[in-house]
Amino acid sequence: MRTALITGADRGLGLSLTLGLLEQGWQVFAGRFLPDYRLLDEACARYPLLRPVPLDVSSRQSILDACAMVRQETEYLDMIISNAAYMGGPNSSGFRGELPIDYSLLEYSFRVNSLGALQVMEIFLPLVEAGEMKRLCFVSSEVSSVTMMHRDAGFRYTMTKTALNVAARIMYNQLFEKGYTFRLYQPGWMKRVNPDGSRAEGADIDPDLSAGEALRQFLEDREDEQRLVLTDYLGHEWAY
Ligand SMILES: NC(=O)c1ccc[n+]([C@@H]2O[C@H](COP(=O)([O-])OP(=O)(O)OC[C@H]3O[C@@H](n4cnc5c(N)ncnc54)[C@H](OP(=O)(O)O)[C@@H]3O)[C@@H](O)[C@H]2O)c1
């Protein structure tokens, strides 16, 4: 049986990825972070292979506790999808934002979006080492690309996603020769998911649609696995 860990799975892309893998017969350890979202619990009734796991990726102890929980149920993971991200907060992270730059929020964003992804991979790596597929997937963003990002404000989210790409690059440099393969995915501008599962207005893409394409890319082997590429939901490659 194939097994995966997905972070930030209460809603949005993480939940859609979780349900997509369950539909394909995977066992999924789904990171739970939001107390007021019950969509994962509701899905448990439909999918016996779904295992919600409390996981705050900003806390090393929480990641260690989650890993201990997962180890009680499996000796290996085939794939990890680092999806959790902090995207909220007031518009205060640019020179020309409404408020001064909020450095404590900037640090928190790094802890979740960059360091959280790194620590999850580090702590869960022995389980992936014991699995067959050895695939590490990172949900990045179009704003992570130094080459293509043209915003003149918003240090917080943008810097953390670029740092995530660099972390993925270092892991790739170290682990590709040992049989690991990598995916760096830009999901597009997705609709927000409300607590009842309905979609908020605005944005281009439903997370189910982006997750469908993500899973195609995450599960299929590439002809050029020796390259670390950033791809979008249309399968196009981005400079980063
Ligand atoms: N939405 C877009 O248009 C878009 C565009 C480009 C890239 N992305 C990326 O796509 C991924 C999924 O986005 P989404 O739209 O599905 O967002 P989402 O609905 O906000 O899902 C991300 C999940 O991660 C959670 N999270 C936040 N801090 C966490 C922590 N410390 N530990 C564990 N989980 C935590 C979020 O909770 P909270 O809501 O409480 O923070 C949320 O449940 C993210 O990596 C995001 O950066 C999104």
The ligand as a Gaussian input file, in Angstrom:
#p B3LYP/6-31G(d) Opt

LIG

0 1
 N       -4.342000      30.136000      -2.599000
 C       -3.576000      30.520000      -3.609000
 O       -4.010000      31.235000      -4.472000
 C       -2.145000      30.047000      -3.689000
 C       -1.313000      30.534000      -4.704000
 C       -0.006000      30.081000      -4.792000
 C        0.459000      29.155000      -3.869000
 N       -0.352000      28.709000      -2.873000
 C        0.149000      27.722000      -1.930000
 O       -0.669000      26.570000      -1.962000
 C       -0.693000      25.942000      -0.686000
 C       -2.120000      25.731000      -0.232000
 O       -2.806000      26.951000      -0.294000
 P       -4.387000      27.053000      -0.034000
 O       -4.915000      28.133000      -0.880000
 O       -4.990000      25.706000      -0.083000
 O       -4.325000      27.657000       1.435000
 P       -5.123000      27.354000       2.731000
 O       -6.524000      27.003000       2.421000
 O       -4.852000      28.481000       3.666000
 O       -4.342000      26.035000       3.194000
 C       -3.087000      26.072000       3.819000
 C       -3.273000      25.399000       5.117000
 O       -2.065000      25.432000       5.910000
 C       -2.477000      25.823000       7.194000
 N       -1.432000      26.291000       8.071000
 C       -1.094000      27.562000       8.379000
 N       -0.139000      27.563000       9.311000
 C        0.135000      26.270000       9.602000
 C        0.999000      25.641000      10.505000
 N        1.773000      26.352000      11.328000
 N        1.030000      24.295000      10.545000
 C        0.231000      23.570000       9.747000
 N       -0.647000      24.113000       8.883000
 C       -0.690000      25.455000       8.808000
 C       -3.491000      26.884000       6.918000
 O       -4.168000      27.302000       8.086000
 P       -4.554000      28.881000       8.263000
 O       -5.554000      29.179000       7.219000
 O       -5.064000      28.976000       9.651000
 O       -3.334000      29.714000       8.097000
 C       -4.333000      26.146000       5.914000
 O       -5.207000      25.222000       6.495000
 C        0.111000      26.854000       0.239000
 O        1.430000      26.365000       0.324000
 C        0.115000      28.176000      -0.494000
 O        1.222000      28.981000      -0.170000
 C       -1.648000      29.143000      -2.751000

